[in-house]
């Protein structure tokens, strides 16, 4: 069991300065294919094989890149403030990334400026020492944004969703906004028609009505370092 959320020992090699330079070149090739209509999976497999990328490197790239059309769409829907509004939060997605941040594991800046991680839990989740700090960082940011209500949606199929709900409820009692905690079988689709969504999930970002980049705000506030595996212009 890993001591740090989202970290593997081979990350030191996978994301060394030299490796990141290769990944940036690979990302440029993948982006070209994506904008030409290729699917992300096939493009990343073809380019990843060519550059002999590891699975972790490929995952970092696929979570970072997007098409020109996706970037334009996400930018147009991005909210810059939430004063007095209600928010809809992809619970595990947001809290796990904050846990990774407080574990000092690697975070990646996406082309859409969201902050993502490599903690592929695949349905298995446990509360760790960093969880409470992650929840408080989330609630502190929502308080600063003066939100009215926070709807936090947790995936029912993920283990310990009930325990996380209980922790959220207990911490949330000390904050000045209403808290609505829901455990659902399909969180992703529940967020597709919502305003003020907080997530870094690409599919949700592409489908929701509007979204707020809370993770970038938190990363900047806490001085978290992020890695960029694509070439900035």
Secondary structure, DSSP 4 states (H G I P E B T S, - for coil): --SSTT--TTHHHHTSHHHHHHHHHHHHHHHHHHHTT--HHHHHHHHHHHTT--HHHHHHHHTT---HHHHHHHHHHEES--TT-EEEEEHHHHHHHHHHHHTT---EE-TTS-EE-----TT-----THHHHHHHHHHHHHHHTT-SEEEEEEETTSTTHHHHHHHHHHHHTTSSSEEEEEEES-HHHHTTT-SSEE---HHHHHHSS-EE-HHHHHHHHTT---B--S---
